[in-house]
Amino acid sequence: MTRTVEELESLIHAGRDEECIKFFAGMDETERMAFAKTAETAFKVARQQQFVQIGRTSSWNPALETSAIAVVATCSFSAMKGLGPLAIPYYKSLVAVLADRRPKWCDEYAEYLLDRDSYPWLTVRALMTAGLC
C-alpha cells in the first residue's frame, strides 16, 4: 500500500497518534526516510504552538505528540537530538515505533534519554524490556 505525504500531514494535523504509528508499520528505512522532512517540518510547526485554545481552556497541541511520533519513525538519530526534548514521544508510542523500526542507534538513544535530567527511567526500562537496547 502506497502512503503519501498528504496522508501523513493529515494524521499529524488531526493528532492521530495510533494511526501515525500504523502508518509507518512495516516500512523499511528507505521508505521511512522519504517522510523525514515532512515529519521534521510538521514537528517544528507544532512546537511553535505548543498549546491550542479550545473554548475557554487551552491544552497541549495534539499535533505535537503525533509529529514527535513521526520524527522517531523517520528521522536520523542526529536529527532527532537536534529537535530537542519535545521530539520525544510518550514512552508507549516510542517503544511501539522503535520496536517496528529496530534502528541500529537504539542503544545511543537510550543513553541520550538517560543523560537528560528530566527524562524518566520508565522509558529506558520499557525499551530494555522490549529488547530494543
Secondary structure as UniProt FT lines:
FT   HELIX           5..14
FT   HELIX           17..24
FT   TURN            25..26
FT   HELIX           29..33
FT   TURN            34..35
FT   HELIX           36..48
FT   STRAND          51..54
FT   TURN            55..56
FT   STRAND          57..60
FT   HELIX           62..74
FT   HELIX           77..83
FT   HELIX           85..87
FT   HELIX           91..101
FT   TURN            104..105
FT   HELIX           106..115
FT   TURN            117..118
FT   HELIX           121..129
FT   TURN            130..131
//
